[in-house]
Amino acid sequence: MSEHTNADAANKAGITRVADGWRTPGIANLHSHAFQRAMAGLAERQTHPEDSFWTWRETMYRFAARFDPDTLHAVAAQLYVEMLEAGYTTVCEFHYLHHAPDGGPYAVPTAMSDALIAAAREAGIRLTLLPVLYMSGGFDGRALSDRQQRFGHNVEGYLRLFETLHAHQDATLRVGCALHSLRAVPRAAMQAVLEALPRDCRIHIHIAEQVGEVQDCIAIRNARPVEWLLANAQVDPRWTLVHATHLDAAEIAGIASSGATVAICPTTEANLGDGLFPLRAFLDAGGAWGIGSDSHISVSPVEELRWLEYGQRLATRHRNVAVAADSPSVGVTLLSGVAGSSANATGFGDTGDHIVLDATAPLLAGAAQADVADRWIFSGNRSVVREVSVAGQTVVSAGRHRDHERIAERYRSAMSKLLSA
């Protein structure tokens, strides 16, 4: 493939030379649980000989019970600063810590959501807030456990929360809907909520993350999770299916033809032992996809994209898997993929948000337009993000957020409180 073709592909991906570096579009983080940033590294000790997502979840529930609006604000603001410094300019926050730890409502029912909105505004990142509907503890309709009580709503309460939050949308805030999962949202409730949402509302859902989840869905609903969703909801480009790790060929084709986006979270999916998304088959089907940092054991689009590709290489024992006929560069193909799904998944249109990579960084020494993306993603872990601009405001300069130290100091205080609880 010619260097000219590589440069053309890079140009289409929005990679351009500017005076102080290489400019690229900002990256959307399509899946975030902000509070989990505070427990990164705290679930890496064996609790069961067959540790899995399900045992990790118990640790997560115990940690989640320690949060209040103030600590959530502190942790989220720190996370959003880290995202901006890494090159993320928009975050989709899949938010289910709605109530107090005992399940009772706060005096202001939106207190936890308000903490996230305040954190995003303080940091200067675009936020797609996705309040979560969480109603049952499994496909069999069992009641929420004690640890899940702070997540729960009935349909009426959820729609009231959504409407209150939706009224506060502005230039850097969108409010969408998150259905936690098929196991947590009964069929009738899902249909009632979908019918009540604004027509342009973005809808996100966890789906087919775990083999056990797929097996339970087959046993109780007589269909695989994505198969069932495609047959029972009008899945279209407003939808983002989070993980969708375990798919058969019909489901791959069905998602791709629907126009929905898959949010792939490689570092979290690896950390939890979920499995590998069938990327090559999904690309061949013309599917839309993006990335998310999910549990935030890593806050780096470079690492998500690198391990998305590396997982495919390990599974297939071939190199350079994520390429296209008009994009032989893996890095360009990956950056084009995340850019192409951003508007549908986040609800923001062409924002103009961008990052500037430092052309003087050793990692990019001598880089040409055709190889900037590959050099950035595949040649090291030192950040080369020089500048980040969101909504016309420069929020990162010389690689550092404008309010880095003050937000970090508050985060350190919050962590002391959380770890002593």
C-alpha atoms as one frame of an Amber mdcrd trajectory, in Angstrom:
protein
   0.000   0.000   0.000   1.425   3.401  -0.938   2.450   6.106   1.498   0.029
   8.353  -0.351  -2.861   6.023   0.526  -1.762   5.977   4.169  -1.675   9.784
   4.249  -5.122   9.992   2.656  -6.522   7.682   5.333  -4.866   9.739   8.088
  -6.313  12.916   6.619  -9.815  11.391   6.599  -9.297  10.469  10.275  -8.724
  14.160  11.011  -4.994  13.964  11.683  -3.459  17.257  10.574  -0.218  19.127
  11.199  -0.418  22.304  13.240   2.306  24.629  14.457   2.969  22.865  17.757
   2.143  19.264  16.933  -0.329  16.881  15.350  -4.015  17.700  15.774  -6.616
  14.922  15.997 -10.303  14.869  16.996 -11.021  14.423  20.685 -11.953  10.885
  21.723 -15.265   9.897  23.304 -15.178   7.551  26.285 -18.408   5.611  25.755
 -18.623   3.798  29.084 -17.709   5.016  32.561 -18.537   4.131  36.154 -16.727
   7.066  37.766 -16.785   5.811  41.355 -14.865   2.681  40.367 -11.742   4.751
  39.668 -11.274   4.890  43.445 -11.092   1.078  43.739  -8.618   0.523  40.889
  -5.992  -1.923  42.137  -8.038  -2.921  45.181  -9.643  -6.034  43.697  -6.499
  -7.858  42.581  -6.299 -10.377  45.422  -7.902 -13.783  45.132 -11.166 -14.131
  47.049 -12.216 -17.459  45.519 -10.336 -20.198  43.624 -12.473 -19.391  40.586
 -12.543 -15.599  40.839 -14.573 -13.968  38.071 -16.705 -10.942  37.314 -19.264
 -12.219  39.813 -16.825 -12.317  42.755 -15.337  -8.953  41.702 -18.861  -7.543
  41.768 -19.206  -8.320  45.484 -16.039  -6.341  46.208 -17.356  -3.500  44.074
 -20.688  -3.448  45.923 -18.937  -3.162  49.283 -16.857  -0.250  48.012 -19.817
   1.469  46.361 -21.606   1.584  49.718 -19.029   4.083  51.025 -19.846   6.883
  48.573 -21.809  10.052  49.194 -22.235  13.058  46.873 -19.091  14.793  48.127
 -16.774  11.814  47.660 -18.354  11.002  44.307 -17.719  14.581  43.139 -14.091
  14.427  44.246 -13.414  11.076  42.580 -15.265  11.946  39.372 -13.501  15.294
  38.984 -10.120  13.583  39.350 -11.127  10.915  36.843 -12.333  13.487  34.334
  -9.067  15.412  34.636  -7.187  12.179  33.919  -9.422  11.539  30.925  -8.783
  14.990  29.488  -5.035  14.719  29.985  -5.158  11.378  28.138  -7.155  12.727
  25.171 -10.766  11.932  26.036 -13.011  14.960  25.503 -16.451  13.418  26.132
 -17.549  10.802  28.655 -20.712   8.697  28.827 -21.374   8.178  32.533 -23.391
   5.005  33.196 -24.642   6.082  36.607 -26.457   3.880  39.098 -25.436   5.139
  42.570 -28.719   7.017  42.900 -29.677   6.739  46.565 -28.070   6.656  49.997
 -26.287   3.411  50.938 -29.372   2.111  52.774 -31.499   2.602  49.667 -33.334
   5.639  50.966 -33.527   8.717  48.738 -31.399  11.770  49.375 -33.250  14.948
  50.353 -32.462  16.086  46.827 -33.163  12.947  44.734 -30.680  14.003  42.050
 -27.827  14.591  44.528 -25.516  11.896  43.162 -26.226  12.828  39.542 -25.670
  16.485  40.406 -22.251  15.572  41.812 -21.251  14.049  38.470 -22.530  17.044
  36.504 -20.622  19.407  38.787 -17.452  17.326  38.431 -17.676  17.343  34.645
 -18.240  21.085  34.529 -15.355  21.686  36.904 -13.005  19.571  34.811 -14.313
  20.898  31.485 -15.244  17.602  29.843 -18.432  16.995  27.871 -20.762  14.675
  29.763 -23.450  12.335  28.503 -25.120  11.409  31.777 -26.913   8.074  31.619
 -29.044   7.518  34.723 -29.534   3.775  35.089 -32.787   1.857  35.463 -32.065
  -1.076  37.791 -35.061  -3.074  39.049 -34.300  -6.765  39.572 -31.418  -8.955
  40.662 -31.579 -11.481  37.834 -33.451 -12.784  34.802 -35.780 -14.625  37.176
 -37.061 -11.312  38.552 -35.629 -11.719  42.058 -35.646  -8.648  44.287 -32.579
  -6.458  44.569 -30.140  -7.519  47.265 -29.344  -5.237  50.190 -26.205  -4.045
  48.391 -28.210  -3.166  45.291 -30.895  -1.110  47.025 -29.218   2.218  46.346
 -29.354   1.461  42.595 -33.080   0.778  42.340 -36.111   2.615  40.929 -39.552
   1.678  39.799 -40.557   2.931  36.352 -42.367   6.016  37.645 -39.486   7.036
  39.895 -36.952   6.475  37.153 -38.831   8.574  34.616 -39.189  11.344  37.194
 -35.414  11.294  37.723 -34.773  11.273  33.977 -37.110  14.189  33.323 -35.542
  16.296  36.081 -32.047  15.712  34.753 -33.017  16.038  31.094 -34.328  19.543
  31.746 -30.767  20.668  32.551 -29.183  19.744  29.213 -26.898  22.391  27.777
 -24.000  22.771  25.352 -21.766  20.334  27.265 -24.381  18.114  28.932 -26.596
  15.478  27.376 -28.881  13.194  29.373 -29.709   9.781  27.988 -31.108   6.526
  29.336 -29.216   3.498  30.597 -30.983   0.171  30.971 -28.596  -1.596  33.301
 -28.968  -5.001  31.629 -31.643  -7.430  30.530 -31.284  -9.257  33.836 -31.962
  -6.034  35.785 -34.837  -4.615  33.697 -37.991  -6.695  33.172 -39.525  -6.740
  29.712 -42.601  -4.646  30.583 -40.533  -2.017  32.371 -38.152  -1.709  29.439
 -41.024  -1.202  27.034 -42.692   1.394  29.269 -39.506   3.424  29.625 -38.623
   3.265  25.937 -42.098   4.489  25.005 -41.765   7.465  27.370 -38.320   8.672
  26.264 -37.795  11.590  23.866 -37.325  10.360  20.319 -33.711  11.562  20.146
 -32.691  10.081  23.496 -29.529   7.970  23.540 -29.984   4.513  25.063 -27.146
   2.446  26.521 -27.290  -1.079  27.938 -24.831  -3.643  29.335 -25.277  -6.815
  27.323 -23.659 -10.225  26.731 -20.655  -9.388  28.892 -20.473 -12.742  30.638
 -21.031 -16.328  29.499 -23.194 -16.897  32.572 -25.416 -13.989  31.551 -25.888
 -15.507  28.093 -26.737 -18.905  29.565 -29.283 -17.436  31.995 -30.944 -15.452
  29.215 -31.263 -18.562  27.055 -32.671 -20.558  29.981 -35.315 -17.982  30.955
 -36.049 -15.998  27.778 -35.228 -18.757  25.278 -32.863 -16.497  23.346 -29.384
 -15.082  23.577 -29.253 -11.519  25.038 -28.549  -9.612  21.823 -30.866 -11.896
  19.883 -33.642 -11.136  22.383 -32.994  -7.387  22.377 -33.045  -7.123  18.587
 -36.356  -8.989  18.507 -38.012  -7.006  21.307 -36.819  -3.409  20.893 -36.384
  -0.990  18.033 -32.602  -1.005  18.174 -31.230   1.743  15.946 -28.353   4.285
  15.864 -29.537   5.817  19.158 -28.468   2.629  20.947 -25.092   1.705  22.391
 -24.577  -1.918  23.418 -21.891  -2.081  26.079 -19.490  -5.038  25.863 -21.583
  -7.358  23.629 -18.623  -9.690  24.037 -20.338 -13.012  23.424 -22.093 -12.936
  20.054 -22.978 -15.435  17.375 -22.875 -14.652  13.660 -26.539 -13.621  13.465
 -26.123 -11.220  16.369 -23.037  -9.650  14.797 -24.958  -9.062  11.586 -28.015
  -7.824  13.478 -26.150  -5.194  15.479 -24.281  -3.985  12.413 -27.433  -3.639
  10.325 -29.284  -1.835  13.151 -26.737   0.994  13.199 -26.221   0.616  16.947
 -22.769   1.199  18.417 -20.892  -1.371  20.472 -18.880   0.113  23.350 -15.846
  -2.135  23.763 -13.896  -1.807  27.029 -10.721  -3.861  26.477  -8.819  -3.133
  29.700 -11.820  -3.760  31.944 -12.930  -6.798  29.950  -9.419  -8.201  30.349
  -9.259  -7.300  34.045 -12.563  -9.062  34.725 -11.822 -12.075  32.529 -14.833
 -11.375  30.323 -13.519 -12.539  26.955 -12.664 -10.968  23.603 -15.054  -9.087
  21.352 -15.186 -10.543  17.769 -13.751  -7.387  16.222 -12.754  -8.634  12.777
 -16.145 -10.189  12.071 -17.864  -7.026  13.304 -15.713  -4.788  11.094 -16.438
  -7.048   8.114 -20.163  -6.640   8.827 -19.794  -2.854   8.808 -20.526  -2.426
  12.517 -20.052   0.810  14.469 -17.967   0.690  17.618 -16.196   2.834  20.183
 -14.242   2.393  23.396 -14.852   2.909  27.087 -12.639   2.757  30.151 -15.513
   1.339  32.257 -13.975   0.457  35.657 -10.962   2.753  35.038  -8.203   0.348
  35.902  -6.685   2.298  33.021  -7.622   5.807  31.889  -5.997   5.849  28.473
  -7.508   5.680  24.990  -4.107   4.507  23.779  -4.237   1.463  26.020  -7.856
   0.656  25.139  -7.116   0.828  21.415  -3.809  -0.992  21.662  -5.294  -3.880
  23.609  -8.326  -4.017  21.381  -5.934  -4.833  18.545  -3.568  -6.977  20.622
  -6.408  -9.157  21.899  -7.316  -9.955  18.309  -3.684 -10.764  17.494  -3.442
 -13.148  20.434  -6.691 -14.867  19.469  -5.919 -15.189  15.747  -2.098 -15.361
  15.861  -1.998 -12.764  13.065  -0.804  -9.160  13.013  -2.561  -5.983  11.866
  -6.125  -7.184  12.306  -8.041  -3.894  12.520  -7.521  -2.578   9.004  -9.742
  -1.698   6.075  -9.335  -1.606   2.310  -8.905   2.170   2.387  -7.056   2.222
   5.718  -4.105  -0.173   5.938  -2.865   1.562   9.090  -4.187  -0.090  12.256
  -3.865   3.145  14.208  -5.801   5.169  11.644  -8.508   2.506  11.413  -8.903
   2.539  15.186  -9.029   6.328  15.466 -11.497   6.480  12.578 -13.702   3.928
  14.320 -13.967   5.854  17.569 -14.516   9.141  15.734 -17.242   7.655  13.554
 -19.361   6.405  16.464 -19.048   9.397  18.764 -22.061  11.472  17.716 -24.543
   8.596  17.755 -23.359   7.247  21.103 -22.981  10.531  22.976 -25.711  12.716
  21.493 -23.225  15.467  20.682 -22.772  16.378  17.042 -19.643  17.726  15.385
 -18.158  19.436  18.420 -14.809  20.559  17.027 -13.180  19.319  20.239  -9.609
  18.282  19.574  -6.307  17.230  21.034  -2.807  18.161  19.948  -0.032  15.567
  20.147   3.416  16.933  20.899   5.455  16.601  17.701   8.672  17.197  19.686
   8.102  14.183  21.943  10.700  11.432  21.350   7.870   8.960  20.768   6.836
  10.975  17.669  10.295  12.030  16.528  10.278  12.418  12.754   6.661  11.260
  12.448   4.859  11.812   9.150   1.106  12.246   8.843   0.764   8.672   7.609
   2.304   7.140  10.732   1.276   9.479  13.573  -1.629   7.276  14.673   0.445
   4.091  14.691   3.331   5.774  16.498   0.992   7.204  19.134  -0.842   3.963
  19.849   1.881   1.366  19.403   5.210   2.882  20.472   5.019   3.439  24.204
   3.128   4.543  27.288   4.417   8.065  27.841   1.611  10.515  27.139   2.225
  12.783  24.167  -1.024  14.753  24.560   0.105  18.379  24.613  -3.170  20.285
  24.453  -6.874  19.493  24.754  -9.695  21.839  23.760 -13.370  21.263  24.615
 -16.217  23.601  23.636 -13.696  26.201  22.538 -11.842  26.188  25.863  -8.296
  24.925  26.351  -8.497  22.613  29.361  -5.068  20.956  29.039  -1.867  22.850
  28.205   1.645  21.395  28.076   0.098  18.055  29.020  -1.390  19.268  32.310
  -4.970  20.129  33.231  -5.586  23.742  34.179  -6.683  22.723  37.703  -4.664
  19.547  38.108  -3.248  19.965  41.607  -6.300  21.368  43.397  -8.540  18.576
  42.098  -5.881  15.972  42.905  -5.554  17.231  46.481  -9.302  16.955  47.021
  -9.194  13.453  45.535  -6.477  12.441  47.988  -8.659  13.616  50.874 -11.645
  11.712  49.504  -9.584   8.541  49.154  -8.485   8.789  52.775 -12.129   8.945
  53.788 -13.197   6.092  51.496 -10.390   3.766  52.536 -10.978   4.357  56.236
 -14.732   3.756  56.053
